[in-house]
């Protein structure tokens, strides 16, 4: 999105690309010159009310979706620090994530570290399966809803392995959309998308032949046109026990005696990265203690290391930061959201795309550690 001397920011380029219009074609529909439109799209000029309305009509968008004021970071507030006595629960430098809440007249801040940062809760359900289908109706079930109104409420189904997906939940909920997230490897997420099991699939799969991420895999696994929407770039590498007691300084050290590994499942981008790194280091995977031990998410890998049942795992930096562990970066990867083009106009997907453009989400994601959200929301078509 343009950021320069204009008092407004805009999403003209993204909206124009969705329609397939050139700058000249859109300018003609809005009744202005191509040069005038170019100045608007680049952010060097502001539109009149009439021109803004014409552009919105030409693009079938709301004016406020095309033009908006830049957001300013909230003013800091003073709060009383709250910590407990468990290991790793104390302050850990500036820019640390925290819960901010009131108890009576006091404003309190509790740092999110260790177990407080990854505490699990029972996932809410909307009903109970009461019977399974016959042989003729295999794969079908009957479900008794708890609240029939919930069944008709807007939902966004997303598959992937990004630990940051939970940060989307509150923004979606504020617009009346419930997030239904399933943790899957990148490959399984794309296959689920191809079967119509989700609106969105997240992936970070490298095409070794081209050195690019995700595009060739989407073309191979998904049989219909999709949009590729950048979520973030993240650091991925080795998640190590706090203090790195096994003195692991490279992938080559994974073969040292006494080093126990925890891996991700086949089909995940993390597993692919580890396999490439092992091949480059000339280390046979089958010689590693724990190579066959698989976990189904970055946080699960970090939890295994934090528990002491493994010394090292493969995953993203945010998972290591969340558990108070050490981290050895191996590669910066691009994590994209893949959305079928036939879902792009759906209300819940539009809410997601709008949320991805908001700087407040960028700040929240980057606060997890190891994320660069500067390109979040940029969209490209894959046919």
Secondary structure in CASP SS format (residue, H / E / C, confidence):
PFRMAT SS
TARGET T0000
AUTHOR 0000-0000-0000
METHOD secondary structure of the structure
MODEL  1
X C 1.00
X C 1.00
X C 1.00
X C 1.00
X C 1.00
X C 1.00
X C 1.00
X E 1.00
X E 1.00
X E 1.00
X C 1.00
X H 1.00
X H 1.00
X H 1.00
X H 1.00
X H 1.00
X H 1.00
X H 1.00
X H 1.00
X C 1.00
X C 1.00
X C 1.00
X H 1.00
X H 1.00
X H 1.00
X H 1.00
X H 1.00
X H 1.00
X H 1.00
X H 1.00
X C 1.00
X C 1.00
X C 1.00
X H 1.00
X H 1.00
X H 1.00
X H 1.00
X H 1.00
X H 1.00
X H 1.00
X H 1.00
X C 1.00
X C 1.00
X C 1.00
X C 1.00
X C 1.00
X C 1.00
X C 1.00
X H 1.00
X H 1.00
X H 1.00
X H 1.00
X H 1.00
X H 1.00
X H 1.00
X H 1.00
X H 1.00
X H 1.00
X H 1.00
X C 1.00
X C 1.00
X C 1.00
X H 1.00
X H 1.00
X H 1.00
X H 1.00
X E 1.00
X E 1.00
X E 1.00
X C 1.00
X C 1.00
X C 1.00
X C 1.00
X C 1.00
X C 1.00
X C 1.00
X C 1.00
X C 1.00
X C 1.00
X E 1.00
X E 1.00
X E 1.00
X C 1.00
X C 1.00
X C 1.00
X C 1.00
X C 1.00
X C 1.00
X C 1.00
X C 1.00
X C 1.00
X C 1.00
X C 1.00
X C 1.00
X C 1.00
X C 1.00
X C 1.00
X E 1.00
X E 1.00
X E 1.00
X E 1.00
X E 1.00
X E 1.00
X C 1.00
X C 1.00
X E 1.00
X E 1.00
X E 1.00
X E 1.00
X E 1.00
X E 1.00
X C 1.00
X C 1.00
X H 1.00
X H 1.00
X H 1.00
X H 1.00
X C 1.00
X C 1.00
X C 1.00
X C 1.00
X C 1.00
X C 1.00
X C 1.00
X C 1.00
X C 1.00
X E 1.00
X E 1.00
X E 1.00
X E 1.00
X E 1.00
X E 1.00
X C 1.00
X C 1.00
X H 1.00
X H 1.00
X H 1.00
X C 1.00
X C 1.00
X C 1.00
X E 1.00
X E 1.00
X E 1.00
X E 1.00
X E 1.00
X C 1.00
X C 1.00
X H 1.00
X H 1.00
X H 1.00
X H 1.00
X C 1.00
X C 1.00
X C 1.00
X E 1.00
X E 1.00
X E 1.00
X E 1.00
X E 1.00
X E 1.00
X C 1.00
X C 1.00
X H 1.00
X H 1.00
X H 1.00
X H 1.00
X H 1.00
X H 1.00
X H 1.00
X H 1.00
X H 1.00
X H 1.00
X H 1.00
X H 1.00
X C 1.00
X C 1.00
X C 1.00
X E 1.00
X E 1.00
X E 1.00
X E 1.00
X E 1.00
X E 1.00
X C 1.00
X C 1.00
X H 1.00
X H 1.00
X H 1.00
X H 1.00
X H 1.00
X H 1.00
X H 1.00
X H 1.00
X H 1.00
X C 1.00
X C 1.00
X C 1.00
X C 1.00
X C 1.00
X E 1.00
X E 1.00
X E 1.00
X E 1.00
X C 1.00
X C 1.00
X E 1.00
X E 1.00
X C 1.00
X C 1.00
X C 1.00
X C 1.00
X E 1.00
X E 1.00
X C 1.00
X H 1.00
X H 1.00
X H 1.00
X H 1.00
X H 1.00
X H 1.00
X H 1.00
X C 1.00
X C 1.00
X C 1.00
X C 1.00
X E 1.00
X E 1.00
X E 1.00
X E 1.00
X E 1.00
X E 1.00
X E 1.00
X E 1.00
X E 1.00
X E 1.00
X E 1.00
X E 1.00
X E 1.00
X E 1.00
X E 1.00
X C 1.00
X C 1.00
X C 1.00
X C 1.00
X C 1.00
X C 1.00
X C 1.00
X C 1.00
X C 1.00
X C 1.00
X H 1.00
X H 1.00
X H 1.00
X H 1.00
X H 1.00
X C 1.00
X C 1.00
X C 1.00
X C 1.00
X C 1.00
X E 1.00
X E 1.00
X E 1.00
X E 1.00
X C 1.00
X C 1.00
X C 1.00
X C 1.00
X H 1.00
X H 1.00
X H 1.00
X H 1.00
X H 1.00
X H 1.00
X H 1.00
X H 1.00
X H 1.00
X H 1.00
X H 1.00
X H 1.00
X H 1.00
X C 1.00
X C 1.00
X C 1.00
X H 1.00
X H 1.00
X H 1.00
X C 1.00
X C 1.00
X C 1.00
X C 1.00
X C 1.00
X C 1.00
X E 1.00
X E 1.00
X C 1.00
X C 1.00
X H 1.00
X H 1.00
X H 1.00
X H 1.00
X H 1.00
X H 1.00
X H 1.00
X H 1.00
X H 1.00
X H 1.00
X C 1.00
X C 1.00
X C 1.00
X C 1.00
X E 1.00
X E 1.00
X E 1.00
X E 1.00
X E 1.00
X H 1.00
X H 1.00
X H 1.00
X H 1.00
X H 1.00
X H 1.00
X C 1.00
X C 1.00
X C 1.00
X E 1.00
X E 1.00
X E 1.00
X E 1.00
X E 1.00
X E 1.00
X E 1.00
X E 1.00
X E 1.00
X E 1.00
X E 1.00
X E 1.00
X E 1.00
X E 1.00
X E 1.00
X H 1.00
X H 1.00
X H 1.00
X C 1.00
X C 1.00
X C 1.00
X H 1.00
X H 1.00
X H 1.00
X H 1.00
X H 1.00
X H 1.00
X H 1.00
X H 1.00
X H 1.00
X H 1.00
X C 1.00
X C 1.00
X H 1.00
X H 1.00
X H 1.00
X H 1.00
X H 1.00
X H 1.00
X H 1.00
X H 1.00
X C 1.00
X C 1.00
X C 1.00
X C 1.00
X E 1.00
X E 1.00
X C 1.00
X C 1.00
X C 1.00
X C 1.00
X C 1.00
X C 1.00
X E 1.00
X E 1.00
X E 1.00
X E 1.00
X C 1.00
END
